[in-house]
Amino acid sequence: MTISRMGGNVDVTTPAWLYELLPFIYLAVGLVVFVSLNGALSVLSGALFFAAGVQVLLMRNRYRKAIRHPRRVPVRARR
């Protein structure tokens, strides 16, 4: 991703270790907030963090599975 700053462009990349760890951080933060804080807003926040972590893990899993095992499109019989 490129961010424009005061006449120059700066490339911003997330380190691979942080990129891979982020869904688990979301899950942990969600669980901690859900369990440790009282109140409707904290429960909602914890549930949303947890759901975001699960969603990111599922999306990455589906994408990586599609890359590893691409679907074969059958060739239709000629008429």
KOLSE-442201 format. One line per 4 residues: number of its first residue (from 1); their letters; for each residue x, y, z of C-alpha. Coordinates in steps of 0.001 Angstrom, whole numbers, plus 500000, padded with zeros to 6 digits. Example, Ala and Ser with C-alpha at 12.3 -4.5 7.8 and 13.67 -1.06 7.14 Angstrom:
1 = as = 512300:495500:507800; 513670:498940:507140
END
This chain:
1 = mtis = 500000:500000:500000; 501317:503442:499154; 500540:506463:501291; 501075:509962:499937
5 = rmgg = 502726:512372:502369; 503720:515949:501755; 504798:515528:498173; 506308:512046:498535
9 = nvdv = 505002:508497:498527; 505808:506087:501337; 505383:502327:500925; 503782:500738:503975
13 = ttpa = 503899:496981:504391; 502975:494799:507321; 505667:492323:508381; 504744:488724:507544
17 = wlye = 504920:487585:511168; 502432:490278:512214; 500153:489582:509253; 499955:485895:510192
21 = llpf = 499448:486673:513891; 496690:489295:513555; 493663:486937:513482; 494874:485280:516676
25 = iyla = 495352:488686:518285; 491755:489528:517341; 490569:486263:518892; 492556:486841:522097
29 = vglv = 491445:490457:522472; 487846:489472:521846; 487989:486710:524423; 489668:488905:527049
33 = vfvs = 487212:491773:526541; 484219:489418:526506; 485250:487667:529733; 486850:490429:531788
37 = lnga = 484621:493455:531256; 480997:493819:532297; 478404:495643:530277; 476559:495284:527033
41 = lsvl = 479008:497368:525013; 482031:495376:526174; 480273:492084:525413; 479406:493368:521954
45 = sgal = 482973:494594:521380; 484443:491290:522495; 482072:489332:520286; 482888:491532:517283
49 = ffaa = 486647:491154:517783; 486239:487394:518106; 484021:487230:515011; 486534:489305:513044
53 = gvqv = 489319:486892:513986; 487258:483886:512917; 486258:485589:509661; 489847:486469:508751
57 = llmr = 490995:482919:509483; 488213:481460:507336; 488911:483840:504454; 492632:483070:504499
61 = nryr = 491960:479339:504686; 489604:479423:501702; 491994:481533:499640; 495013:479362:500406
65 = kair = 493061:476183:499707; 491976:477592:496332; 495588:478434:495517; 496831:474958:496501
69 = hprr = 494033:473066:494751; 492687:475028:491794; 489454:473772:490311; 489650:472061:486992
73 = vpvr = 487120:473322:484543; 485896:470423:482420; 486117:470850:478684; 482667:470542:477155
77 = arr = 482155:467894:474529; 481991:469273:471025; 478709:468847:469212
END
